[in-house]
């Protein structure tokens, strides 16, 4: 089976930074073959796209709300996905999920087949 395990969440003041990680494992999941993404879900809201990256890191897309503040990256040798979050705002508070899909990158939640359990990010004002 496939396992995606997020870490690095926590409580931070507005303007601060956090780095999320997502460790991938599984006999049938070759990390370097998959496009990966970060999504988030705030209380009472739908899950939304944050950032995505192609299998080789050559293509990235960001939600307008995080562009210029967040950076998605991956290390295929370590089977790990990252999200560097800078200049955090209270509206960034949410549970952050990593997700994987085969083929090309997309920003659509339902296109992703594999999901982690999420990590809480809380930004205080």
Phi and psi restraints in degrees (value plus and minus 20) as a CYANA .aco file:
   2 UNK   PHI    -124.9   -84.9
   2 UNK   PSI     115.8   155.8
   3 UNK   PHI    -145.6  -105.6
   3 UNK   PSI     109.3   149.3
   4 UNK   PHI    -140.9  -100.9
   4 UNK   PSI     100.4   140.4
   5 UNK   PHI    -142.6  -102.6
   5 UNK   PSI      94.5   134.5
   6 UNK   PHI    -106.9   -66.9
   6 UNK   PSI     132.1   172.1
   7 UNK   PHI    -173.9  -133.9
   7 UNK   PSI     147.0   187.0
   8 UNK   PHI      82.7   122.7
   8 UNK   PSI     -24.6    15.4
   9 UNK   PHI     -91.3   -51.3
   9 UNK   PSI     152.8   192.8
  10 UNK   PHI     143.4   183.4
  10 UNK   PSI    -187.5  -147.5
  11 UNK   PHI    -122.3   -82.3
  11 UNK   PSI     110.5   150.5
  12 UNK   PHI    -163.4  -123.4
  12 UNK   PSI     131.1   171.1
  13 UNK   PHI     -98.7   -58.7
  13 UNK   PSI     134.4   174.4
  14 UNK   PHI     -74.0   -34.0
  14 UNK   PSI     116.9   156.9
  15 UNK   PHI      72.3   112.3
  15 UNK   PSI     -31.0     9.0
  16 UNK   PHI    -103.3   -63.3
  16 UNK   PSI    -194.2  -154.2
  17 UNK   PHI    -152.9  -112.9
  17 UNK   PSI     132.7   172.7
  18 UNK   PHI    -163.6  -123.6
  18 UNK   PSI     133.3   173.3
  19 UNK   PHI    -143.4  -103.4
  19 UNK   PSI      97.2   137.2
  20 UNK   PHI    -111.6   -71.6
  20 UNK   PSI     126.8   166.8
  21 UNK   PHI    -146.2  -106.2
  21 UNK   PSI     133.8   173.8
  22 UNK   PHI    -158.3  -118.3
  22 UNK   PSI      91.6   131.6
  23 UNK   PHI    -113.4   -73.4
  23 UNK   PSI     107.9   147.9
  24 UNK   PHI    -127.6   -87.6
  24 UNK   PSI     121.7   161.7
  25 UNK   PHI    -172.5  -132.5
  25 UNK   PSI     144.8   184.8
  26 UNK   PHI     118.5   158.5
  26 UNK   PSI     116.1   156.1
  27 UNK   PHI     -84.5   -44.5
  27 UNK   PSI     -48.8    -8.8
  28 UNK   PHI    -120.2   -80.2
  28 UNK   PSI     -11.6    28.4
  29 UNK   PHI    -138.9   -98.9
  29 UNK   PSI      84.1   124.1
  30 UNK   PHI    -113.3   -73.3
  30 UNK   PSI      81.5   121.5
  31 UNK   PHI     -70.5   -30.5
  31 UNK   PSI     -63.1   -23.1
  32 UNK   PHI     -89.3   -49.3
  32 UNK   PSI     -28.5    11.5
  33 UNK   PHI    -109.7   -69.7
  33 UNK   PSI     -31.3     8.7
  34 UNK   PHI    -130.0   -90.0
  34 UNK   PSI     120.1   160.1
  35 UNK   PHI     -92.5   -52.5
  35 UNK   PSI     124.8   164.8
  36 UNK   PHI    -148.1  -108.1
  36 UNK   PSI     132.6   172.6
  37 UNK   PHI    -164.5  -124.5
  37 UNK   PSI     141.5   181.5
  38 UNK   PHI    -135.5   -95.5
  38 UNK   PSI     115.6   155.6
  39 UNK   PHI    -151.1  -111.1
  39 UNK   PSI     144.9   184.9
  40 UNK   PHI    -164.6  -124.6
  40 UNK   PSI     136.6   176.6
  41 UNK   PHI    -160.8  -120.8
  41 UNK   PSI      97.3   137.3
  42 UNK   PHI    -110.6   -70.6
  42 UNK   PSI     138.3   178.3
  43 UNK   PHI     -75.8   -35.8
  43 UNK   PSI     109.9   149.9
  44 UNK   PHI      57.1    97.1
  44 UNK   PSI     -14.8    25.2
  45 UNK   PHI    -141.1  -101.1
  45 UNK   PSI     142.5   182.5
  46 UNK   PHI     -97.1   -57.1
  46 UNK   PSI     136.8   176.8
  47 UNK   PHI     -86.2   -46.2
  47 UNK   PSI     116.8   156.8
  48 UNK   PHI    -150.4  -110.4
  48 UNK   PSI     134.1   174.1
  49 UNK   PHI     -89.5   -49.5
  49 UNK   PSI     120.4   160.4
  50 UNK   PHI    -137.0   -97.0
  50 UNK   PSI     -75.0   -35.0
  51 UNK   PHI    -181.2  -141.2
  51 UNK   PSI     134.9   174.9
  52 UNK   PHI    -163.8  -123.8
  52 UNK   PSI     136.6   176.6
  53 UNK   PHI    -163.3  -123.3
  53 UNK   PSI     120.9   160.9
  54 UNK   PHI     -93.7   -53.7
  54 UNK   PSI     152.1   192.1
  55 UNK   PHI     -77.5   -37.5
  55 UNK   PSI     -54.0   -14.0
  56 UNK   PHI    -125.4   -85.4
  56 UNK   PSI     -14.1    25.9
  57 UNK   PHI      60.7   100.7
  57 UNK   PSI     -17.8    22.2
  58 UNK   PHI     -97.2   -57.2
  58 UNK   PSI     -39.6     0.4
  59 UNK   PHI    -148.0  -108.0
  59 UNK   PSI     110.4   150.4
  60 UNK   PHI    -155.3  -115.3
  60 UNK   PSI     129.1   169.1
  61 UNK   PHI    -155.3  -115.3
  61 UNK   PSI     129.0   169.0
  62 UNK   PHI    -152.6  -112.6
  62 UNK   PSI     128.8   168.8
  63 UNK   PHI     -85.7   -45.7
  63 UNK   PSI     127.4   167.4
  64 UNK   PHI     -79.4   -39.4
  64 UNK   PSI     -50.6   -10.6
  65 UNK   PHI     -89.4   -49.4
  65 UNK   PSI     -38.3     1.7
  66 UNK   PHI    -139.0   -99.0
  66 UNK   PSI     -25.9    14.1
  67 UNK   PHI     -79.3   -39.3
  67 UNK   PSI     112.3   152.3
  68 UNK   PHI      68.8   108.8
  68 UNK   PSI     -33.0     7.0
  69 UNK   PHI    -134.4   -94.4
  69 UNK   PSI     -54.0   -14.0
  70 UNK   PHI    -128.3   -88.3
  70 UNK   PSI     128.1   168.1
  71 UNK   PHI    -154.2  -114.2
  71 UNK   PSI     103.7   143.7
  72 UNK   PHI    -116.2   -76.2
  72 UNK   PSI     121.7   161.7
  73 UNK   PHI    -172.9  -132.9
  73 UNK   PSI     149.5   189.5
  74 UNK   PHI    -167.6  -127.6
  74 UNK   PSI     133.3   173.3
  75 UNK   PHI    -145.7  -105.7
  75 UNK   PSI      79.4   119.4
  76 UNK   PHI     -86.5   -46.5
  76 UNK   PSI     -48.2    -8.2
  77 UNK   PHI     -87.7   -47.7
  77 UNK   PSI     -46.9    -6.9
  78 UNK   PHI    -125.1   -85.1
  78 UNK   PSI     -17.5    22.5
  79 UNK   PHI      33.3    73.3
  79 UNK   PSI      23.4    63.4
  80 UNK   PHI    -153.3  -113.3
  80 UNK   PSI     117.6   157.6
  81 UNK   PHI    -128.5   -88.5
  81 UNK   PSI     125.5   165.5
  82 UNK   PHI    -148.6  -108.6
  82 UNK   PSI     136.9   176.9
  83 UNK   PHI    -160.3  -120.3
  83 UNK   PSI      88.8   128.8
  84 UNK   PHI    -108.0   -68.0
  84 UNK   PSI     101.7   141.7
  85 UNK   PHI    -137.5   -97.5
  85 UNK   PSI      96.3   136.3
  86 UNK   PHI    -136.0   -96.0
  86 UNK   PSI     144.0   184.0
  87 UNK   PHI      29.0    69.0
  87 UNK   PSI      28.7    68.7
  88 UNK   PHI     -85.2   -45.2
  88 UNK   PSI     126.9   166.9
  89 UNK   PHI    -141.6  -101.6
  89 UNK   PSI     136.4   176.4
  90 UNK   PHI     -75.7   -35.7
  90 UNK   PSI     -52.5   -12.5
  91 UNK   PHI     -91.9   -51.9
  91 UNK   PSI     -26.1    13.9
  92 UNK   PHI    -103.0   -63.0
  92 UNK   PSI     -25.3    14.7
  93 UNK   PHI     -82.3   -42.3
  93 UNK   PSI     104.4   144.4
  94 UNK   PHI    -198.7  -158.7
  94 UNK   PSI     151.5   191.5
  95 UNK   PHI    -108.2   -68.2
  95 UNK   PSI     109.4   149.4
  96 UNK   PHI    -124.4   -84.4
  96 UNK   PSI     110.5   150.5
  97 UNK   PHI    -138.6   -98.6
  97 UNK   PSI     120.8   160.8
  98 UNK   PHI    -120.2   -80.2
  98 UNK   PSI     133.5   173.5
  99 UNK   PHI    -169.4  -129.4
  99 UNK   PSI     134.3   174.3
 100 UNK   PHI    -151.3  -111.3
 100 UNK   PSI     131.8   171.8
 101 UNK   PHI    -170.9  -130.9
 101 UNK   PSI     135.4   175.4
 102 UNK   PHI    -102.1   -62.1
 102 UNK   PSI     143.9   183.9
 103 UNK   PHI      48.5    88.5
 103 UNK   PSI    -166.5  -126.5
 104 UNK   PHI     -97.9   -57.9
 104 UNK   PSI     141.8   181.8
 105 UNK   PHI     -91.4   -51.4
 105 UNK   PSI     125.8   165.8
 106 UNK   PHI    -162.8  -122.8
 106 UNK   PSI     147.1   187.1
 107 UNK   PHI    -124.2   -84.2
 107 UNK   PSI     -13.2    26.8
 108 UNK   PHI    -113.5   -73.5
 108 UNK   PSI     107.4   147.4
 109 UNK   PHI     -75.5   -35.5
 109 UNK   PSI     -65.3   -25.3
 110 UNK   PHI     -94.4   -54.4
 110 UNK   PSI     -26.7    13.3
 111 UNK   PHI    -100.1   -60.1
 111 UNK   PSI     -35.4     4.6
 112 UNK   PHI    -112.8   -72.8
 112 UNK   PSI     112.8   152.8
 113 UNK   PHI    -113.7   -73.7
 113 UNK   PSI     -50.4   -10.4
 114 UNK   PHI    -139.7   -99.7
 114 UNK   PSI     115.3   155.3
 115 UNK   PHI    -154.8  -114.8
 115 UNK   PSI     125.3   165.3
 116 UNK   PHI    -106.9   -66.9
 116 UNK   PSI    -199.4  -159.4
 117 UNK   PHI    -105.1   -65.1
 117 UNK   PSI     -36.3     3.7
 118 UNK   PHI      77.8   117.8
 118 UNK   PSI     136.7   176.7
 119 UNK   PHI    -156.4  -116.4
 119 UNK   PSI     116.2   156.2
 120 UNK   PHI    -100.7   -60.7
 120 UNK   PSI     111.6   151.6
 121 UNK   PHI    -139.4   -99.4
 121 UNK   PSI     104.0   144.0
 122 UNK   PHI    -144.8  -104.8
 122 UNK   PSI     104.7   144.7
 123 UNK   PHI    -134.0   -94.0
 123 UNK   PSI      97.8   137.8
 124 UNK   PHI    -112.3   -72.3
 124 UNK   PSI     128.8   168.8
